[in-house]
Amino acid sequence: MEDDSVEGVIMTNKEGIPILTNFNLMGATNYGLSMKRLGDMTQISAKEIDPFDEVLVLRLKTKKIEIMVVPNREFNIIVMQHSRGSSKKSKHEHGNKNNNKS
């Protein structure tokens, strides 16, 4: 939470319902349930590939946000942060270079 890029942290029960969060409850519930379903599908896929393996951390990165999920049998921890790779350049940095020589 010390990092300025962190938007929120959610701890959910095994059903994906938030039990501890610093995020708004509606958003935390949506993220919790969605990440629970995604985590379950990922865990099943990992087990199909190698029955003796398991998912420790699931990382999802979009243009706007990065989500890390730590799945557990009894709870999930979800951390959301601004995507670090999405540096926004000003219009002046995108092609307004002047190639004229003095």
All heavy atoms as an XYZ file, in Angstrom:
803
protein
N       0.820     -1.206      0.000
C       0.000      0.000      0.000
C       0.861      1.266      0.000
O       0.369      2.325     -0.289
C      -0.924      0.021      1.212
C      -2.058     -0.971      1.142
S      -3.053     -0.890     -0.359
C      -3.480      0.811     -0.441
N       2.124      1.140      0.334
C       3.024      2.290      0.362
C       3.287      2.828     -1.045
O       3.585      4.000     -1.211
C       4.351      1.896      1.020
C       4.210      1.323      2.413
C       3.948      2.386      3.461
O       4.493      3.482      3.320
O       3.200      2.110      4.402
N       3.209      1.971     -2.045
C       3.507      2.342     -3.420
C       2.369      3.188     -3.986
O       1.203      2.821     -3.891
C       3.707      1.069     -4.254
C       4.317      1.340     -5.603
O       3.977      2.363     -6.225
O       5.134      0.516     -6.042
N       2.717      4.312     -4.622
C       1.704      5.196     -5.190
C       0.913      4.552     -6.326
O      -0.193      4.975     -6.626
C       2.354      6.477     -5.715
C       2.843      7.385     -4.603
O       2.362      7.238     -3.453
O       3.711      8.243     -4.870
N       1.488      3.525     -6.952
C       0.793      2.895     -8.074
C      -0.313      1.939     -7.615
O      -1.164      1.557     -8.407
C       1.789      2.140     -8.959
O       2.305      1.021     -8.277
N      -0.327      1.556     -6.330
C      -1.337      0.615     -5.831
C      -2.680      1.320     -5.684
O      -2.799      2.323     -5.011
C      -0.902     -0.011     -4.481
C      -2.026     -0.855     -3.898
C       0.360     -0.830     -4.658
N      -3.689      0.760     -6.348
C      -5.046      1.303     -6.269
C      -5.848      0.686     -5.144
O      -6.683      1.336     -4.551
C      -5.785      1.072     -7.585
C      -5.354      1.981     -8.686
C      -6.280      1.863     -9.883
O      -7.451      1.486     -9.724
O      -5.812      2.169    -10.978
N      -5.604     -0.598     -4.889
C      -6.384     -1.245     -3.853
C      -5.912     -2.647     -3.560
O      -5.257     -3.290     -4.380
N      -6.258     -3.112     -2.367
C      -5.957     -4.473     -1.934
C      -7.263     -5.068     -1.415
O      -8.008     -4.413     -0.683
C      -4.884     -4.495     -0.823
C      -4.639     -5.908     -0.331
C      -3.590     -3.854     -1.304
N      -7.529     -6.312     -1.833
C      -8.764     -6.982     -1.430
C      -8.399     -8.372     -0.914
O      -7.670     -9.100     -1.568
C      -9.738     -7.142     -2.617
C     -10.029     -5.790     -3.264
C     -11.018     -7.841     -2.177
C     -10.687     -5.899     -4.630
N      -8.933     -8.715      0.232
C      -8.825    -10.082      0.739
C     -10.235    -10.649      0.719
O     -11.163    -10.033      1.242
C      -8.256    -10.117      2.145
C      -8.076    -11.503      2.686
S      -7.309    -11.413      4.326
C      -6.916    -13.116      4.568
N     -10.391    -11.810      0.064
C     -11.715    -12.415     -0.047
C     -11.749    -13.755      0.676
O     -10.706    -14.367      0.913
C     -12.096    -12.661     -1.523
O     -11.295    -13.710     -2.056
C     -11.949    -11.404     -2.357
N     -12.952    -14.207      0.991
C     -13.099    -15.562      1.526
C     -12.997    -16.549      0.365
O     -12.771    -16.144     -0.784
C     -14.406    -15.713      2.310
C     -15.636    -15.528      1.444
O     -15.600    -15.560      0.222
N     -16.763    -15.318      2.102
N     -13.169    -17.826      0.627
C     -12.988    -18.826     -0.421
C     -14.048    -18.745     -1.523
O     -13.843    -19.270     -2.603
C     -12.925    -20.228      0.172
C     -14.120    -20.659      0.960
C     -13.868    -22.010      1.600
C     -15.009    -22.387      2.529
N     -14.699    -23.623      3.241
N     -15.143    -18.052     -1.277
C     -16.173    -17.852     -2.309
C     -15.919    -16.610     -3.159
O     -16.634    -16.363     -4.112
C     -17.568    -17.743     -1.678
C     -18.118    -19.054     -1.161
C     -17.636    -19.362      0.255
O     -17.323    -18.423      1.003
O     -17.541    -20.552      0.590
N     -14.934    -15.806     -2.784
C     -14.635    -14.595     -3.540
C     -15.292    -13.342     -2.988
O     -15.221    -12.277     -3.603
N     -15.938    -13.426     -1.831
C     -16.596    -12.280     -1.197
C     -15.567    -11.510     -0.365
O     -14.861    -12.105      0.444
C     -17.760    -12.743     -0.288
C     -18.733    -13.633     -1.064
C     -18.465    -11.550      0.355
C     -19.423    -12.967     -2.223
N     -15.468    -10.188     -0.551
C     -14.480     -9.407      0.210
C     -14.710     -9.492      1.718
O     -15.836     -9.370      2.196
C     -14.704     -7.976     -0.267
C     -15.462     -8.081     -1.530
C     -16.233     -9.358     -1.465
N     -13.623     -9.729      2.459
C     -13.700     -9.723      3.918
C     -12.835     -8.612      4.501
O     -13.031     -8.208      5.638
C     -13.312    -11.091      4.525
C     -11.945    -11.546      4.044
C     -14.360    -12.127      4.220
C     -11.449    -12.838      4.675
N     -11.897     -8.103      3.688
C     -11.031     -7.006      4.124
C     -10.566     -6.281      2.879
O     -10.073     -6.903      1.944
C      -9.836     -7.566      4.901
C      -8.865     -6.569      5.519
C      -9.584     -5.732      6.568
C      -7.697     -7.308      6.141
N     -10.746     -4.960      2.842
C     -10.357     -4.203      1.654
C     -10.210     -2.723      1.969
O     -10.781     -2.230      2.939
C     -11.382     -4.390      0.512
O     -10.883     -3.752     -0.666
C     -12.742     -3.823      0.862
N      -9.453     -2.036      1.140
C      -9.398     -0.581      1.202
C     -10.013     -0.002     -0.070
O      -9.863      1.175     -0.368
C      -7.956     -0.092      1.379
C      -7.078     -0.398      0.190
O      -7.418     -1.222     -0.647
N      -5.948      0.252      0.114
N     -10.710     -0.841     -0.822
C     -11.352     -0.494     -2.078
C     -12.838     -0.347     -1.822
O     -13.347     -0.894     -0.836
C     -11.078     -1.633     -3.077
C     -11.087     -1.236     -4.519
C     -10.127     -0.393     -5.026
C     -12.050     -1.736     -5.380
C     -10.122     -0.051     -6.368
C     -12.056     -1.407     -6.716
C     -11.085     -0.562     -7.213
N     -13.586      0.346     -2.688
C     -15.031      0.468     -2.468
C     -15.671     -0.919     -2.543
O     -15.218     -1.794     -3.286
C     -15.657      1.459     -3.457
C     -15.726      0.927     -4.869
O     -16.452     -0.015     -5.164
N     -14.958      1.532     -5.774
N     -16.681     -1.138     -1.754
C     -17.275     -2.467     -1.580
C     -17.822     -3.053     -2.879
O     -17.628     -4.237     -3.167
C     -18.361     -2.447     -0.504
C     -18.903     -3.804     -0.092
C     -17.780     -4.724      0.378
C     -19.953     -3.661      0.982
N     -18.483     -2.245     -3.685
C     -19.039     -2.733     -4.952
C     -17.911     -3.191     -5.881
O     -17.964     -4.289     -6.445
C     -19.867     -1.645     -5.645
C     -20.434     -2.079     -6.974
S     -21.928     -3.062     -6.845
C     -23.081     -1.820     -6.347
N     -16.879     -2.376     -6.026
C     -15.737     -2.738     -6.865
C     -15.004     -3.948     -6.321
O     -14.607     -4.845     -7.066
N     -14.830     -3.993     -4.999
C     -14.145     -5.124     -4.366
C     -14.915     -6.422     -4.594
O     -14.314     -7.465     -4.835
C     -13.967     -4.866     -2.868
N     -16.230     -6.356     -4.537
C     -17.061     -7.535     -4.775
C     -16.933     -7.999     -6.215
O     -16.762     -9.199     -6.482
C     -18.536     -7.243     -4.425
O     -18.607     -6.833     -3.055
C     -19.412     -8.461     -4.640
N     -16.988     -7.051     -7.158
C     -16.838     -7.412     -8.574
C     -15.478     -8.040     -8.848
O     -15.387     -9.083     -9.502
C     -17.037     -6.184     -9.472
C     -18.479     -5.751     -9.532
O     -19.390     -6.533     -9.294
N     -18.697     -4.483     -9.831
N     -14.411     -7.393     -8.367
C     -13.064     -7.939     -8.561
C     -12.925     -9.292     -7.862
O     -12.357    -10.232     -8.413
C     -11.997     -6.980     -8.025
C     -11.581     -5.919     -9.008
C     -11.986     -4.598     -8.847
C     -10.756     -6.215    -10.086
C     -11.593     -3.615     -9.729
C     -10.359     -5.225    -10.985
C     -10.781     -3.937    -10.801
O     -10.393     -2.958    -11.682
N     -13.426     -9.392     -6.647
C     -13.297    -10.631     -5.877
C     -13.936    -11.819     -6.569
O     -13.319    -12.876     -6.703
N     -15.167    -11.642     -7.020
C     -15.876    -12.739     -7.693
C     -15.242    -13.070     -9.044
O     -15.077    -14.243     -9.387
C     -17.354    -12.391     -7.854
C     -18.140    -12.272     -6.540
C     -19.544    -11.737     -6.799
C     -18.186    -13.606     -5.802
N     -14.862    -12.042     -9.801
C     -14.240    -12.267    -11.113
C     -12.890    -12.957    -10.986
O     -12.583    -13.893    -11.729
C     -14.060    -10.940    -11.860
O     -15.298    -10.377    -12.164
N     -12.077    -12.502    -10.050
C     -10.751    -13.096     -9.876
C     -10.839    -14.506     -9.289
O     -10.007    -15.355     -9.572
C      -9.870    -12.215     -9.007
C      -9.489    -10.881     -9.653
S      -8.577    -11.070    -11.196
C      -9.812    -10.638    -12.410
N     -11.896    -14.787     -8.528
C     -12.131    -16.136     -8.010
C     -12.384    -17.091     -9.170
O     -11.793    -18.170     -9.256
C     -13.323    -16.123     -7.038
C     -13.864    -17.476     -6.653
C     -12.943    -18.202     -5.698
C     -13.606    -19.456     -5.156
N     -12.999    -20.667     -5.649
N     -13.269    -16.691    -10.094
C     -13.564    -17.526    -11.266
C     -12.315    -17.717    -12.125
O     -12.002    -18.837    -12.547
C     -14.692    -16.906    -12.095
C     -16.060    -17.050    -11.467
C     -17.180    -16.680    -12.421
N     -17.047    -15.343    -12.982
C     -17.548    -14.239    -12.424
N     -18.203    -14.318    -11.281
N     -17.398    -13.065    -12.997
N     -11.582    -16.629    -12.377
C     -10.367    -16.713    -13.188
C      -9.318    -17.587    -12.502
O      -8.668    -18.416    -13.146
C      -9.809    -15.315    -13.456
C      -8.572    -15.249    -14.344
C      -8.856    -15.842    -15.720
C      -8.104    -13.803    -14.471
N      -9.162    -17.434    -11.204
C      -8.208    -18.241    -10.446
C      -8.558    -19.717    -10.484
O      -7.672    -20.571    -10.641
N      -9.842    -20.027    -10.367
C     -10.279    -21.428    -10.427
C      -9.961    -22.040    -11.791
O      -9.445    -23.151    -11.882
C     -11.783    -21.548    -10.154
C     -12.144    -21.301     -8.699
O     -11.231    -21.284     -7.846
O     -13.349    -21.119     -8.426
N     -10.255    -21.286    -12.866
C      -9.968    -21.789    -14.212
C      -8.464    -21.971    -14.424
O      -8.031    -22.961    -15.024
C     -10.531    -20.833    -15.266
C     -12.035    -20.857    -15.358
S     -12.703    -19.932    -16.760
C     -12.099    -18.285    -16.439
N      -7.676    -21.050    -13.909
C      -6.226    -21.142    -14.043
C      -5.689    -22.336    -13.274
O      -4.821    -23.071    -13.763
C      -5.571    -19.839    -13.544
O      -6.147    -18.732    -14.246
C      -4.086    -19.838    -13.767
N      -6.198    -22.538    -12.068
C      -5.761    -23.668    -11.248
C      -6.095    -25.007    -11.936
O      -5.263    -25.920    -11.969
C      -6.439    -23.584     -9.881
C      -5.751    -24.323     -8.770
C      -4.434    -23.713     -8.359
O      -3.418    -24.099     -8.880
N      -4.458    -22.778     -7.428
N      -7.275    -25.114    -12.498
C      -7.681    -26.320    -13.214
C      -6.763    -26.560    -14.410
O      -6.301    -27.683    -14.641
C      -9.162    -26.235    -13.651
C     -10.078    -26.316    -12.425
C      -9.512    -27.314    -14.668
C     -11.519    -25.936    -12.694
N      -6.479    -25.499    -15.162
C      -5.607    -25.624    -16.332
C      -4.203    -26.061    -15.932
O      -3.600    -26.910    -16.597
C      -5.538    -24.302    -17.092
O      -6.806    -23.951    -17.579
N      -3.675    -25.494    -14.861
C      -2.337    -25.873    -14.387
C      -2.305    -27.339    -13.975
O      -1.341    -28.058    -14.261
C      -1.912    -24.978    -13.226
N      -3.361    -27.796    -13.312
C      -3.440    -29.201    -12.880
C      -3.544    -30.157    -14.073
O      -3.038    -31.271    -14.023
C      -4.628    -29.426    -11.943
C      -4.480    -28.761    -10.594
C      -3.491    -29.492     -9.739
C      -3.448    -28.882     -8.349
N      -2.340    -29.406     -7.564
N      -4.222    -29.716    -15.151
C      -4.315    -30.547    -16.346
C      -2.947    -30.710    -17.001
O      -2.633    -31.765    -17.540
C      -5.310    -29.948    -17.337
C      -6.749    -30.107    -16.918
C      -7.722    -29.424    -17.850
O      -7.295    -28.769    -18.831
O      -8.936    -29.535    -17.598
N      -2.126    -29.675    -16.947
C      -0.784    -29.722    -17.523
C       0.144    -30.559    -16.653
O       0.897    -31.391    -17.144
C      -0.229    -28.300    -17.705
C      -1.070    -27.554    -18.741
C       1.247    -28.318    -18.100
C      -0.819    -26.065    -18.795
N       0.091    -30.326    -15.343
C       0.931    -31.070    -14.402
C       0.147    -31.244    -13.108
O      -0.024    -30.290    -12.340
C       2.233    -30.314    -14.132
C       3.176    -31.065    -13.203
O       2.772    -32.080    -12.576
O       4.332    -30.636    -13.089
N      -0.338    -32.440    -12.821
C      -1.167    -32.680    -11.636
C      -0.483    -32.362    -10.304
O      -1.154    -32.193     -9.296
C      -1.500    -34.169    -11.715
C      -1.235    -34.572    -13.112
C      -0.198    -33.638    -13.647
N       0.839    -32.263    -10.298
C       1.565    -32.004     -9.058
C       1.948    -30.537     -8.892
O       2.676    -30.177     -7.974
C       2.813    -32.888     -9.002
C       2.471    -34.343     -9.085
C       2.663    -35.039    -10.269
C       1.907    -35.003     -8.004
C       2.321    -36.384    -10.362
C       1.567    -36.347     -8.093
C       1.776    -37.039     -9.273
N       1.477    -29.692     -9.793
C       1.806    -28.267     -9.740
C       0.587    -27.476     -9.265
O      -0.521    -27.995     -9.228
C       2.243    -27.775    -11.125
C       3.131    -26.547    -11.069
O       3.396    -26.047     -9.960
O       3.558    -26.101    -12.142
N       0.801    -26.235     -8.883
C      -0.306    -25.359     -8.497
C       0.062    -23.911     -8.772
O       1.234    -23.552     -8.845
C      -0.662    -25.533     -7.016
C       0.416    -25.085     -6.061
C       0.021    -25.290     -4.615
O      -1.041    -24.790     -4.212
O       0.783    -25.945     -3.894
N      -0.941    -23.082     -8.930
C      -0.737    -21.658     -9.183
C      -0.456    -20.964     -7.856
O      -1.219    -21.111     -6.899
C      -1.977    -21.032     -9.867
C      -1.807    -19.538    -10.033
C      -2.246    -21.712    -11.199
N       0.645    -20.219     -7.807
C       0.990    -19.459     -6.598
C       0.577    -18.003     -6.727
O       0.066    -17.406     -5.784
C       2.486    -19.557     -6.317
C       3.021    -20.963     -6.070
C       4.525    -20.918     -5.847
C       2.316    -21.609     -4.897
N       0.807    -17.428     -7.897
C       0.430    -16.039     -8.156
C      -0.081    -15.958     -9.584
O       0.516    -16.508    -10.502
C       1.634    -15.074     -7.990
C       1.240    -13.656     -8.361
C       2.185    -15.124     -6.590
N      -1.190    -15.265     -9.751
C      -1.750    -15.013    -11.070
C      -1.607    -13.524    -11.333
O      -2.042    -12.700    -10.519
C      -3.219    -15.432    -11.106
C      -4.007    -15.132    -12.371
C      -3.402    -15.854    -13.566
C      -5.451    -15.556    -12.181
N      -0.983    -13.164    -12.453
C      -0.751    -11.752    -12.766
C      -1.431    -11.436    -14.083
O      -1.203    -12.102    -15.082
C       0.742    -11.510    -12.870
C       1.131    -10.088    -12.975
C       2.643    -10.001    -12.922
N       3.035     -8.639    -12.676
C       4.174     -8.287    -12.152
N       5.050     -9.219    -11.817
N       4.469     -7.035    -11.964
N      -2.276    -10.418    -14.071
C      -3.030     -9.998    -15.242
C      -2.716     -8.527    -15.496
O      -2.886     -7.692    -14.597
C      -4.535    -10.190    -14.996
C      -5.487     -9.672    -16.056
C      -5.326    -10.481    -17.340
C      -6.916     -9.754    -15.556
N      -2.250     -8.226    -16.698
C      -1.889     -6.835    -17.010
C      -2.672     -6.377    -18.228
O      -2.663     -7.030    -19.266
C      -0.390     -6.744    -17.285
C       0.077     -5.337    -17.530
C       1.582     -5.295    -17.649
C       2.029     -3.867    -17.866
N       3.486     -3.774    -17.979
N      -3.378     -5.258    -18.070
C      -4.088     -4.637    -19.182
C      -3.427     -3.288    -19.465
O      -2.428     -2.937    -18.829
C      -5.579     -4.426    -18.837
O      -5.694     -3.414    -17.834
C      -6.233     -5.717    -18.368
N      -3.979     -2.529    -20.382
C      -3.424     -1.206    -20.682
C      -3.488     -0.277    -19.473
O      -2.617      0.548    -19.279
C      -4.185     -0.556    -21.834
C      -3.937     -1.201    -23.163
C      -4.731     -0.480    -24.234
C      -4.541     -1.138    -25.580
N      -5.319     -0.445    -26.618
N      -4.519     -0.434    -18.655
C      -4.760      0.506    -17.556
C      -4.338     -0.008    -16.187
O      -3.957      0.769    -15.325
C      -6.248      0.863    -17.495
C      -6.759      1.594    -18.692
C      -8.230      1.886    -18.513
C      -8.803      2.594    -19.713
N     -10.225      2.886    -19.524
N      -4.467     -1.305    -15.966
C      -4.290     -1.813    -14.608
C      -3.558     -3.158    -14.616
O      -3.600     -3.891    -15.597
C      -5.667     -1.950    -13.903
C      -5.506     -2.116    -12.409
C      -6.485     -3.049    -14.507
C      -6.780     -1.897    -11.631
N      -2.896     -3.414    -13.522
C      -2.230     -4.691    -13.320
C      -2.832     -5.302    -12.062
O      -2.970     -4.633    -11.041
C      -0.736     -4.454    -13.142
C       0.096     -5.688    -13.155
C       1.578     -5.372    -13.237
O       1.974     -4.205    -13.209
O       2.347     -6.344    -13.308
N      -3.214     -6.577    -12.147
C      -3.864     -7.258    -11.029
C      -3.046     -8.494    -10.677
O      -2.739     -9.302    -11.553
C      -5.307     -7.679    -11.386
C      -6.120     -6.472    -11.846
C      -5.972     -8.368    -10.207
C      -7.456     -6.835    -12.463
N      -2.680     -8.618     -9.415
C      -1.997     -9.803     -8.920
C      -2.950    -10.518     -7.964
O      -3.522     -9.883     -7.081
C      -0.709     -9.448     -8.178
C       0.476     -9.128     -9.069
S       0.510     -7.492     -9.793
C       0.389     -6.388     -8.461
N      -3.108    -11.812     -8.161
C      -3.996    -12.622     -7.321
C      -3.173    -13.737     -6.692
O      -2.465    -14.456     -7.395
C      -5.154    -13.230     -8.141
C      -6.075    -14.038     -7.244
C      -5.919    -12.153     -8.882
N      -3.267    -13.853     -5.379
C      -2.631    -14.948     -4.654
C      -3.757    -15.861     -4.175
O      -4.451    -15.538     -3.216
C      -1.793    -14.429     -3.460
C      -1.136    -15.585     -2.725
C      -0.757    -13.416     -3.934
N      -3.955    -16.973     -4.903
C      -5.050    -17.878     -4.533
C      -4.663    -18.785     -3.370
O      -3.512    -19.154     -3.208
C      -5.279    -18.693     -5.805
C      -3.967    -18.677     -6.517
C      -3.285    -17.400     -6.127
N      -5.649    -19.104     -2.567
C      -5.462    -19.993     -1.429
C      -6.768    -20.761     -1.259
O      -7.811    -20.303     -1.707
C      -5.137    -19.162     -0.182
C      -4.809    -19.997      1.025
O      -5.692    -20.592      1.637
N      -3.547    -20.019      1.397
N      -6.742    -21.890     -0.608
C      -7.980    -22.664     -0.422
C      -8.996    -21.934      0.440
O     -10.198    -22.099      0.280
C      -7.661    -24.017      0.194
C      -6.982    -24.938     -0.775
C      -6.887    -26.339     -0.221
N      -6.262    -27.185     -1.223
C      -5.257    -27.998     -0.975
N      -4.772    -28.113      0.237
N      -4.750    -28.722     -1.940
N      -8.526    -21.137      1.385
C      -9.425    -20.468      2.327
C      -9.694    -19.003      1.989
O     -10.671    -18.427      2.440
C      -8.853    -20.558      3.743
C      -8.742    -21.981      4.258
C     -10.092    -22.698      4.276
O     -11.086    -22.099      4.723
O     -10.148    -23.861      3.838
N      -8.808    -18.381      1.210
C      -8.973    -16.962      0.883
C      -8.159    -16.623     -0.353
O      -7.331    -17.416     -0.805
C      -8.546    -16.075      2.059
C      -7.099    -16.253      2.443
C      -6.107    -15.489      1.846
C      -6.730    -17.191      3.393
C      -4.781    -15.673      2.190
C      -5.409    -17.370      3.749
C      -4.423    -16.602      3.132
N      -8.397    -15.441     -0.913
C      -7.607    -14.898     -2.024
C      -7.153    -13.501     -1.638
O      -7.881    -12.771     -0.947
C      -8.439    -14.795     -3.306
C      -8.795    -16.145     -3.875
O      -7.967    -17.035     -3.955
N     -10.051    -16.302     -4.269
N      -5.983    -13.132     -2.102
C      -5.514    -11.759     -1.936
C      -5.358    -11.176     -3.329
O      -4.727    -11.778     -4.196
C      -4.189    -11.695     -1.161
C      -4.402    -12.236      0.245
C      -3.661    -10.260     -1.129
C      -3.141    -12.334      1.066
N      -5.943    -10.011     -3.535
C      -5.922     -9.341     -4.833
C      -5.302     -7.965     -4.642
O      -5.731     -7.206     -3.765
C      -7.351     -9.192     -5.397
C      -8.024    -10.560     -5.500
C      -7.334     -8.469     -6.739
C      -9.526    -10.497     -5.665
N      -4.300     -7.660     -5.455
C      -3.675     -6.338     -5.427
C      -3.843     -5.727     -6.809
O      -3.507     -6.351     -7.819
C      -2.173     -6.415     -5.072
C      -1.538     -5.037     -5.098
C      -1.984     -7.066     -3.716
N      -4.369     -4.506     -6.853
C      -4.563     -3.797     -8.113
C      -3.669     -2.571     -8.117
O      -3.618     -1.834     -7.132
C      -6.015     -3.385     -8.261
C      -6.948     -4.560     -8.323
S      -8.634     -4.133     -7.923
C      -8.462     -3.483     -6.296
N      -2.970     -2.375     -9.240
C      -2.125     -1.188     -9.350
C      -2.166     -0.660    -10.772
O      -2.518     -1.379    -11.697
C      -0.694     -1.489     -8.923
C       0.061     -2.448     -9.814
C       1.449     -2.742     -9.273
O       1.696     -2.640     -8.080
N       2.339     -3.110    -10.149
N      -1.798      0.609    -10.923
C      -1.697      1.194    -12.251
C      -0.651      0.422    -13.025
O       0.392      0.071    -12.477
C      -1.283      2.668    -12.185
C      -2.228      3.524    -11.409
N      -3.469      3.840    -11.880
C      -2.108      4.104    -10.198
C      -4.083      4.598    -10.979
N      -3.278      4.761     -9.953
N      -0.924      0.153    -14.275
C       0.019     -0.588    -15.099
C       1.280      0.244    -15.304
O       1.223      1.370    -15.753
C      -0.627     -0.919    -16.442
O       0.188     -1.764    -17.177
N       2.427     -0.291    -14.931
C       3.691      0.431    -14.999
C       4.163      0.645    -16.424
O       4.917      1.545    -16.700
C       4.761     -0.303    -14.203
C       4.473     -0.325    -12.732
C       5.582     -1.056    -12.003
N       5.224     -1.305    -10.626
C       5.549     -0.500     -9.617
N       6.239      0.579     -9.845
N       5.192     -0.795     -8.392
N       3.734     -0.184    -17.346
C       4.177     -0.064    -18.729
C       3.403      0.954    -19.526
O       3.700      1.205    -20.680
N       2.413      1.575    -18.933
C       1.566      2.506    -19.681
C       1.951      3.941    -19.383
O       1.170      4.714    -18.864
C       0.089      2.276    -19.339
O      -0.139      2.559    -17.969
N       3.173      4.293    -19.731
C       3.583      5.680    -19.519
C       2.925      6.535    -20.580
O       2.966      6.229    -21.767
C       5.109      5.809    -19.591
O       5.551      5.414    -20.862
N       2.299      7.578    -20.162
C       1.586      8.459    -21.070
C       2.520      9.586    -21.497
O       2.985     10.363    -20.670
C       0.338      9.021    -20.403
C      -0.654      7.946    -20.077
C      -1.876      8.516    -19.429
C      -2.843      7.403    -19.087
N      -3.998      7.887    -18.358
N       2.789      9.648    -22.792
C       3.666     10.687    -23.315
C       2.822     11.854    -23.791
O       1.733     11.682    -24.311
C       4.511     10.144    -24.467
C       5.475      9.075    -24.022
C       6.321      8.633    -25.181
C       7.335      7.591    -24.724
N       8.192      7.176    -25.822
N       3.354     13.018    -23.640
C       2.633     14.205    -24.101
C       2.694     14.274    -25.616
O       3.497     13.614    -26.269
C       3.256     15.465    -23.491
O       4.536     15.684    -24.050
N       1.865     15.095    -26.227
C       1.837     15.251    -27.674
C       3.200     15.704    -28.198
O       3.595     15.350    -29.288
C       0.757     16.270    -28.070
C      -0.641     15.767    -27.843
C      -1.645     16.815    -28.232
C      -3.056     16.359    -27.912
N      -4.037     17.389    -28.224
N       3.918     16.485    -27.414
C       5.213     16.997    -27.836
C       6.243     15.890    -27.967
O       7.180     15.999    -28.742
C       5.712     18.053    -26.848
C       4.821     19.246    -26.778
N       4.682     20.131    -27.814
C       3.983     19.673    -25.807
C       3.814     21.076    -27.484
N       3.366     20.801    -26.261
N       6.075     14.784    -27.252
C       7.033     13.685    -27.292
C       6.708     12.674    -28.379
O       7.504     11.809    -28.679
C       7.074     12.961    -25.937
C       7.626     13.804    -24.817
C       7.538     13.077    -23.489
O       6.546     12.356    -23.272
O       8.447     13.231    -22.669
N       5.528     12.793    -29.016
C       5.072     11.767    -29.956
C       5.312     12.086    -31.416
O       4.706     11.523    -32.243
C       3.572     11.532    -29.796
C       3.262     10.457    -28.812
N       3.745      9.179    -28.934
C       2.526     10.459    -27.698
C       3.315      8.453    -27.938
N       2.567      9.214    -27.179
N       6.127     12.921    -31.825
C       6.288     13.112    -33.256
C       6.301     14.557    -33.666
O       6.234     14.853    -34.838
N       6.329     15.435    -32.742
C       6.444     16.839    -33.054
C       7.902     17.269    -33.035
O       8.239     18.332    -32.568
C       5.628     17.701    -32.080
C       4.133     17.489    -32.270
O       3.687     16.984    -33.288
N       3.360     17.864    -31.269
N       8.769     16.397    -33.539
C      10.188     16.720    -33.568
C      10.480     17.594    -34.777
O      10.018     17.331    -35.870
C      11.034     15.437    -33.608
C      10.893     14.613    -32.364
C      11.741     13.385    -32.469
C      11.564     12.546    -31.200
N      12.329     11.312    -31.240
N      11.261     18.577    -34.576
C      11.611     19.488    -35.639
C      12.972     19.087    -36.171
O      13.951     19.091    -35.457
C      11.637     20.924    -35.078
C      11.776     21.947    -36.190
O      11.984     21.591    -37.339
N      11.666     23.199    -35.822
N      13.032     18.714    -37.453
C      14.279     18.269    -38.068
C      15.024     19.386    -38.761
O      15.969     19.125    -39.479
C      14.004     17.132    -39.066
C      13.541     15.875    -38.380
O      13.906     15.639    -37.229
N      12.744     15.070    -39.069
N      14.591     20.623    -38.622
C      15.270     21.753    -39.252
C      16.595     22.013    -38.549
O      16.683     22.012    -37.339
C      14.419     23.026    -39.176
C      13.154     22.893    -40.009
O      13.084     22.069    -40.905
N      12.166     23.707    -39.689
N      17.634     22.264    -39.353
C      18.937     22.589    -38.792
C      19.151     24.080    -38.935
O      18.802     24.682    -39.922
C      20.052     21.816    -39.507
C      19.936     20.331    -39.283
C      21.066     19.610    -39.960
C      20.931     18.117    -39.739
N      21.992     17.362    -40.408
N      19.797     24.669    -37.967
C      20.061     26.114    -38.010
C      21.270     26.413    -38.831
O      22.225     25.761    -38.890
C      20.289     26.655    -36.601
O      19.151     26.397    -35.820
